[in-house]
């Protein structure tokens, strides 16, 4: 069997960003509106700083307005809620992203609940979670959807075309990735199994998947003999592990070298799902602005 075809998330994300940029330009020309994205970072976590900086940079490159709010680690929950309320009321802000994780003194669910659901471009507000959980098969995604799961579904649709009738196995049941990915696959008419740490005979279940999405946060957890020959494998994991040279490197949740001769399609790490997250955030921000203007949903 030939080696898997690599799913180039970096190239797909670049194309999506270009289409979003065109959508922003057309929206400005037609309405005078400029999409505005507000990012909020509490504390100085290095990884979070990198993520927030890349999001602001992408927004500016696509012609959006970027509002960057950096708060000290000792910020109180009430202070953060006050800022969220101000951003909810600001007509220049169409999307609000509060970078997670938040410091221990802040109740994360309470903060997410405070964000205007129509500005919740992360798709984490309970209203948007409920929208995704109740969506009809094939219905338009005319509300914010979590960015990484949305990116996974876009990559699968691009690689495979119709997903209808395929058995998809999702390894991981987090609210951030596993559950929303499963909902998106159900919307695409897949038969979906969700696996997790209590699943019995996990390798056998994985081998049933025409599509295997792995988002468990454990490096090299899924081995090559867990994969159904010819399956499409989406590796969401981004794990930094030490090397013999005393440095670190990024690996996924799937053993890449073992999956390569078994799968038909496979996302690399890095360069697979990762680039899609920021691109889908830009997509969500454009869609939020269109909704605010009363314009119809248009997939880009």
Long-range contacts (C-beta under 8 A, 24 or more apart in sequence): 1-229, 1-230, 1-261, 1-262, 3-260, 3-261, 4-233, 4-259, 4-260, 4-261, 4-262, 4-263, 4-264, 4-265, 4-266, 5-159, 5-264, 5-265, 5-266, 6-265, 6-266, 6-267, 6-268, 6-272, 7-155, 7-158, 7-159, 7-232, 7-234, 7-265, 7-266, 7-267, 7-268, 7-272, 8-271, 8-272, 9-151, 9-155, 9-267, 9-271, 9-272, 9-273, 9-274, 9-275, 9-276, 10-271, 10-275, 12-154, 12-155, 12-158, 12-275, 12-276, 12-279, 13-151, 13-275, 13-276, 13-278, 13-279, 14-275, 14-279, 16-154, 16-276, 16-279, 16-280, 16-282, 16-283, 16-300, 17-58, 17-61, 17-62, 17-279, 17-282, 19-300, 20-62, 20-279, 20-282, 20-283, 20-286, 20-300, 21-61, 21-62, 21-63, 22-300, 23-286, 23-298, 23-300, 24-62, 24-63, 24-64, 24-286, 25-63, 27-286, 27-289, 27-290, 27-293, 27-295, 28-63, 31-293, 31-295, 33-289, 33-292, 33-293, 34-63, 34-64, 34-65, 34-92, 35-59, 35-64, 35-65, 35-94, 35-95, 35-285, 35-286, 35-288, 35-289, 36-64, 36-65, 36-66, 36-67, 36-90, 36-92, 36-93, 36-94, 36-95, 36-285, 36-289, 37-64, 37-65, 37-66, 37-67, 37-93, 37-94, 37-95, 37-97, 37-121, 37-281, 37-282, 37-285, 38-67, 38-68, 38-69, 38-87, 38-90, 38-93, 38-95, 38-96, 38-97, 39-66, 39-67, 39-68, 39-69, 39-97, 39-99, 40-69, 40-71, 40-80, 40-83, 40-84, 40-87, 40-96, 40-97, 40-98, 40-99, 41-68, 41-69, 41-70, 41-71, 41-99, 42-71, 42-72, 42-73, 42-75, 42-80, 42-98, 42-99, 42-102, 42-103, 42-106, 43-71, 43-72, 43-73, 43-75, 43-103, 44-73, 45-101, 48-99, 48-101, 51-99, 52-99, 54-278, 55-97, 55-278, 55-281, 58-278, 58-279, 58-281, 58-282, 59-282, 59-285, 62-282, 64-282, 64-285, 64-286, 65-92, 67-92, 67-93, 73-103, 74-103, 74-105, 75-103, 75-106, 76-105, 76-106, 77-105, 77-106, 77-107, 77-110, 77-111, 80-106, 80-111, 81-110, 81-111, 81-114, 84-111, 84-114, 84-115, 85-114, 87-119, 88-114, 88-115, 88-116, 88-119, 93-119, 94-119, 94-121, 94-285, 94-288, 94-289, 94-292, 95-119, 95-121, 95-281, 95-284, 95-285, 95-288, 95-289, 96-120, 96-121, 97-121, 97-122, 97-281, 98-122, 117-143, 117-144, 118-144, 118-288, 118-291, 118-292, 119-288, 120-144, 121-147, 121-281, 121-284, 121-285, 121-288, 122-146, 122-147, 122-281, 122-284, 123-147, 123-150, 123-180, 123-284, 124-175, 124-176, 129-175, 129-180, 132-180, 132-183, 132-184, 133-183, 135-183, 135-187, 136-187, 137-186, 137-187, 137-188, 137-189, 138-187, 138-188, 138-189, 139-187, 140-297, 140-299, 141-187, 141-297, 141-299, 142-287, 142-291, 142-297, 144-284, 144-287, 144-288, 145-180, 145-184, 145-280, 145-284, 146-176, 146-177, 146-180, 147-276, 147-277, 147-278, 147-280, 147-281, 147-284, 148-176, 148-177, 148-236, 148-273, 148-276, 148-277, 148-280, 149-177, 149-180, 149-181, 149-183, 149-184, 150-184, 150-276, 150-280, 150-283, 150-284, 151-273, 151-276, 151-277, 151-279, 151-280, 152-177, 152-181, 152-184, 152-213, 152-234, 152-236, 152-273, 152-276, 153-181, 153-184, 153-185, 153-188, 154-276, 154-280, 155-234, 155-267, 155-272, 155-273, 155-276, 156-185, 156-188, 156-211, 156-232, 156-234, 157-188, 159-232, 159-265, 160-211, 160-232, 160-265, 162-188, 163-188, 163-189, 163-190, 163-211, 164-188, 164-189, 164-190, 165-189, 165-190, 165-191, 166-190, 166-191, 166-210, 166-211, 167-191, 167-192, 167-193, 167-208, 167-209, 167-210, 167-211, 168-192, 168-193, 168-209, 168-210, 168-211, 168-212, 168-213, 169-193, 169-195, 169-205, 169-206, 169-208, 169-209, 169-211, 169-212, 169-213, 170-194, 170-195, 170-213, 170-215, 171-195, 171-196, 171-202, 171-206, 171-212, 171-213, 171-214, 171-215, 171-216, 171-221, 171-222, 171-253, 172-196, 172-213, 172-214, 172-215, 172-216, 172-217, 172-236, 174-215, 177-215, 177-236, 178-213, 178-215, 181-213, 181-215, 185-211, 185-213, 202-226, 212-263, 214-252, 214-253, 214-254, 215-253, 216-253, 217-253, 218-253, 219-251, 219-252, 219-253, 220-251, 220-252, 220-253, 220-254, 220-255, 221-253, 221-254, 222-253, 222-254, 222-255, 222-259, 223-255, 223-258, 224-255, 224-257, 224-258, 224-259, 224-261, 224-262, 225-258, 225-262, 227-254, 227-259, 227-262, 227-263, 228-262, 229-262, 229-263, 230-263, 230-264, 231-262, 231-263, 231-264, 231-265, 232-263, 232-264, 232-265, 232-266, 233-259, 233-263, 233-265, 233-266, 233-267, 234-267, 234-272, 234-273, 235-259, 235-266, 235-267, 235-268, 235-269, 235-272, 235-273, 236-273, 237-269, 238-269, 238-270, 238-274
